[in-house]
Structures are given as C-alpha cells and as structure tokens.
Amino acid sequence: MSSVSSSSSFDLSGKTALVTGASQGIGYAAAERLAAHGARVVVAARSEDKLKSLEGKITEDGGVALAFPLDLASPERVGDRLKELPEEFSGIDILVNNAGITADNLLMRMKIEEWDRVLRTNLTGTYAVTKALARGMMKKRWGRIISVSSVVALMGNAGQANYAAAKAGLIGFSKSLARELASRGITVNVVAPGYVTTAMTDELGEASKTELQSAIPLKRLGTVEDIASAVLYLASEEAGYITGHVLNVSGGLYI
C-alpha cells in the first residue's frame, strides 16, 4: 500500500468506500489506494479468506478496512445483505463497482446460461448495489459512484459478446444515473481499462505478450495500479466537476 500522507491531494479522510470484487486484481489495488488516502474501506467479494487477508494488510499499513462477503450473482439479496453492514461502515460515500466475471464463447456456441450469468453478475449486480447505496448518498448530498467497465465495451472483442454487452451496459447505466443524481451532489463515472497485467496474462508466452503489447501505442500492458489511480482521482474532491464520463485507461489501445 502506498504510504501517501492524508494531507496530500486526493484526501479521502472521513469518507467510507465500498469496493466490490476486492479480493484480487483491480478491486484489491483500488481498495488499497483508497485506504492509503484516508478512506475507511469495505472490501466486498465472494472469497472471505482473501478479503480477510486484504483487511489485515490495510490495517497493518495504518488504514481501516472491513471484510464483507457479498455475492452479486444473487442481486435480489444484495439490498438486504448491505443492511447488515456495521453502523460505523454503513454510511457509504464512495462506491466502486468492480466485481465481474467472464464466460467467453463465440455467439454461435454461447449458451443462454453463459449469457445470463455474465449479465446477472456484471450488470444486474451493479444495479442492485448502486440502488441500495445511492439513497444514503442522496441524503448526504455527496457521493461518488465509479464503475469499472472495459475498452471491450467500446471496441468489442470476438468471443466476448456477453462480457462486452454487460460492460457497455455499465456505461449507459452510469450516464443515465449521472443525470439523475447530479442535483444531489453525486458524481457517476466509469473507468474503462485496457489489457492489464493479471495472473492470466502472466501465463502467456513471450510471443503472445509481444503481440499483445504491439497493439498498444504505449507498448506495455497496464497495471492494476494504473487503474487504481484513475479510481482514486474520480473518487476525490478534485474530480467533483466530472460526471457521466468514461475514463479510458488503455495505453492508447482504444483512441
């Protein structure tokens, strides 16, 4: 976790954030970054063990975190589950909708279950969390809602019709919500990552990595820290006049 002074820019002291999909990857990095800048962070995902590990790491680094198991694959239960947040973590100011799954297949081979599972978790799950937490932000007349989409939503990708549809849906959802909530001091924005170094890309051979990087003008894969930096900015007071925006963090892959 970055040892950033809370007196520096992007000070989130006094704010409480909830990050979905926080057990690994972008969500993990985003939770660490928000905590490093003073936010109390609820880390949510399905894997309680991984969440407890992250909670411990943030605490060791001087932050405040709460591991909170949450399954977006059952969106009808999300609202009731969020009511179980301890009082000291219940007033969410910053929501990072990062949880997502893939079930890649060409359309001609894609089963309806693969379509439904991805849309249910990635899009309907986001709807459920956002709806449950937006009311509290409206009462405070301050809030930040940030959804992690993908450049795939903007440019498409063969074999990912379900994933691209869900991630594009997040953009339309966010732009509409930005118009609904602006008068209450709530901004709603999207981060669209490009190819990011993950356990999956680490398994690619050098030739495949070189080919992947050659398509990116900046000639490197992104890191989870690159995406976490974008999330931090949009969560901050400094981004208070930005809403309904899609921040493309892809190294120029999509221009």
N, C-alpha and C positions, 0 to 999 in steps of 0.2 A: 504494500500500500504506500502511496506517495506521502512523504512527510511534508504536506503543504500546510502552511500556517493558516488558521481560520481568519486571520486579519488580512489575508491577501484577496485578490479578486475571486469572484465566484464563491463568496462566503454564504454557506447554507446553514449557519448556526441558527438553531431554533426551529428548523424545518424537519418534518418527518417524511421520509420517502418509502415507497414500496416498489420493489423491483421483482417482476415475475421472471421465471426462467433463470433464477440467480445462482443455481447450483454449479454452473460451468460457463465457460466461454464469455460472450459479450455481457451477459447478465451479471456474472461474477465480477468482471472488471468494472462494470458500471456501478455496482453496489460498493465496491472498494473505493472508487473515486468519489462518489457522493459522500461516503462516510469520512474520507480524508479531508473533505471541505466542510465538515461540521454537521452534516445531516445525520439524524437518527434513522437507521435503515432497517426496514422489514424485508428480509430476504425470503422470497417465496418460490417454491418449486415442488416437485413430487418427492424428490430424494431427501428425506430428513437428515440422513447421515452427512451428506455433502453440505447441506445448509448449516448444520451444527458446526462443521469444520470451518465454514466461512464466518459464521458468527464468532467463533473463537479467534480467528485471525484478525478480524476487525477490532475485536475487544482488546487483543494483545497490542494492537497498533494504536490504541488510545481512542478508538471510536466506540459507538454504541450501535448494537445490532440485535435483531431478534429473528431467529429461525422460525419460519411459519409455513408448514406444509400446505400446499394448495394445488389442486388438480383442475386445470382448465378444461380437461376433456369432459368434465361434468359441469357445464356452465350454469345449469339450473340450480346447483348447490352453492355456487360461489358467493352470492349475496349473503346467505346465512352463515357461511364459513367466515366471511370477513367481519361479521358482527362479533366473532369470538376473539378478535384482537384485544390484547390487554389495554386498559384505558390509556396508559402512558404512550401507547403506539397507535391509538385509534384515529387520531386526527391527521390523516394523510394529506400532505401538501403537494407532494411530487409523486406522480405515478409513472413508472417506466414499464410499458407493455412490451416485454421482450420474449416471453415464452413462445416457442414454436416447434413444430415437428415437420418432418418430410416423409413422404411416401411416394417416391419418384417412380414414374412409369410413363411410357408413351400412351397417348389418349386411347388408342385402339386396344390397349391391353389393360388400361386402368379400370379397376373395379370400383363400383359405387362406394364401397366401404372405404377405399383409399381416398376417394374424393371427400366423402363426408368427414372422415377422421381429421384430415388436414384443415378443412374449413371450420370444423367444430372447435378445434383447439386454437388455431391461429387467429381466427376472426371472431367467431361467436364467443370464445373465451375472453377475448379482449373487450368485446361489448359488455359482457357480464361484469368484469372487474371495474371497467370505467363507469358504468352506470351506478354501481354500488358506491363508488368513492367520490363521484362528481358532486353529489349533493352537499357533502361536508365542505368541499372547496367553495361551492356557491355561497354557503353561509359565511365563510371567512372572507369572501370576495378576493381570493387569491388562490392560484393553483397553477401547476404545470403538469400537463399530460403529454408524454412523449412515447410514441410507438415506434418500435424497430421494424421497419419493412425490409426491402431489399432492392437492389438495382434490377433484379429479375422482374419486379413489378413494373418497371419502366421499359425494359427492353425484351422481356420474355426469355425463355430458355427451354429448349426441347426436352421433353421428359418431365417437366415440372408445371404442367398446366394447373394442377390443383394448388400447388405452393404459390405460383405466380398470381393466381386468381385471389387467393387469400391475402397475400401481401399487397396487391393492388387495392383490394377491398379496404385495407387499413388506411390507405391514402384517402380514398373517398370518404370513409368514416371520419377521419381526422379533420378534413377540410370542412365537412358539414358541421362537426362538433365545434370547430373553431368559431364558426359563425354563431352558433347557439350560445356559447359560453363567454364570448369576448366581453359582453357588457358586465359580467361578474368578475372581471379581472383575472380570468383563467386563460392561459395560452395553450394551444393544442398543436403540436408539431410532430414531424416524422423524421427519423434518421433512416437513410437507405444505404446500407453497407454494400460494398462490392465483395470481391473474393478476400476472405480473411483467413489468416493462418489458424488452423484448428488441428485437432488430433487427426481428422480425416485427411486434410491436405498434407500433413506431416508424413502420411503413409504413401504419398505419390512418389514415383521415381523422379530422378533429376530431370529427365527429358520432359516429363509431363509438367513439372514445375516451371521449367524454362518456357514451354509453350504457353502455359497459363500467364506467366509474367509478361511475355512478349505482347499480349493483347492489352496490357495496361500501360498507358503512357508514362506513368511514374516508375514502371519496371520493377515493381515489387508487390507482393501481397500485402494487404492491410493487416494490422494487428488489432486485438481486442481493445488495446489501449487507445488506438486511433478512434474507435467507435465510442469508447467511454468518454473521451474528451468532448466529442460532439454532444453526447447526452448531458454532460456536466454543463456545457455552455447553455443549452436550451432550458436546463433546469434553473438557471441562475437569474438573478435580478437583472443582470446585464443584457439578457435576451428578452426583456419584458415587452418590447415593441415588435416582437416577431410571433406571428401566429398563422396557422394554416400553411406552413412552409414544409417542403420536403428537402432536407439537407442530404445531398448526395455525397457519400464518403466512399469513393470507389477508386481513387487514384487516377481518375480520368477515364475509367473503363466505359462509363456512360457519360457522354457530353451532349 
